[in-house]
Every structure is written in structure tokens, then in C-alpha cells.
Amino acid sequence: MKSTIHPTDYRPVVFSDDVAGFAFLTQSTAQTNETIKWEDGSEYPLVKVHISSASHPFFTGEERIIDTEGRVDRFKAKFAAAEARKEALASKAKKAAAKKAAKAEQ
């Protein structure tokens, strides 16, 4: 095994899941500019995470949508627009059929 490829600058870092209100202190090489005052009174580098074991459905047993970048809203808007287009086309086809039937009766 190569001795020069593994990091050696491990330091205490706090990982925080703001959605679940969960944080833990561990050793890491993760780089960050933020810091936080921990329970022991010391200040440590802070890494914010979107999902942790406190909020992941596999560990919690419940399904919760965590929308950090608006993906769910964009999907819902896209789906609603598709439904509106579908209804508009159906309405247009219905009007055309009614018009055609009216001409056929004359």
C-alpha cells in the first residue's frame, strides 16, 4: 500500500444536519470555513450536511421529502403544466368533434 496517498491531517470536525437538528463530533479531513462552539466549550470546524442518520428514511423508518434545491417544486410544476396541456388538448378535440358533428347534421 502506498504511504503517500492517504491523508494525515485528521482533526476534530462537527457534522451538522440542520433539518433533523442533529450534530456529532468526529475526526475528519473535510475542509470548511465555518466554525461552531461545541458542547465542551471548544470551537470546531463545522460541516453542514443535508441528510444524516437522524433524517434518512432508512434509519428513521419514515418517508420525508427533503427539498434542498427546489427539485420537488419544479417536478410538481412540470406535472401540473403537463396536466393542463392534456386537458386543453382534450377540450380542443372535444370542440372540434362537436363542430364536425354539427356540420354533419346540416
Secondary structure in CASP SS format (residue, H / E / C, confidence):
PFRMAT SS
TARGET T0000
AUTHOR 0000-0000-0000
METHOD secondary structure of the structure
MODEL  1
M C 1.00
K C 1.00
S C 1.00
T C 1.00
I C 1.00
H C 1.00
P C 1.00
T C 1.00
D C 1.00
Y C 1.00
R E 1.00
P E 1.00
V E 1.00
V E 1.00
F E 1.00
S E 1.00
D E 1.00
D C 1.00
V C 1.00
A C 1.00
G C 1.00
F E 1.00
A E 1.00
F E 1.00
L E 1.00
T E 1.00
Q E 1.00
S E 1.00
T C 1.00
A C 1.00
Q C 1.00
T C 1.00
N C 1.00
E C 1.00
T E 1.00
I E 1.00
K E 1.00
W C 1.00
E C 1.00
D C 1.00
G C 1.00
S C 1.00
E E 1.00
Y E 1.00
P E 1.00
L E 1.00
V E 1.00
K E 1.00
V E 1.00
H C 1.00
I C 1.00
S C 1.00
S C 1.00
A C 1.00
S C 1.00
H C 1.00
P H 1.00
F H 1.00
F H 1.00
T H 1.00
G C 1.00
E C 1.00
E C 1.00
R C 1.00
I C 1.00
I C 1.00
D C 1.00
T C 1.00
E C 1.00
G C 1.00
R H 1.00
V H 1.00
D H 1.00
R H 1.00
F H 1.00
K H 1.00
A H 1.00
K H 1.00
F H 1.00
A H 1.00
A H 1.00
A H 1.00
E H 1.00
A H 1.00
R H 1.00
K H 1.00
E H 1.00
A H 1.00
L H 1.00
A H 1.00
S H 1.00
K H 1.00
A H 1.00
K H 1.00
K H 1.00
A H 1.00
A H 1.00
A H 1.00
K H 1.00
K H 1.00
A H 1.00
A H 1.00
K H 1.00
A H 1.00
E H 1.00
Q C 1.00
END
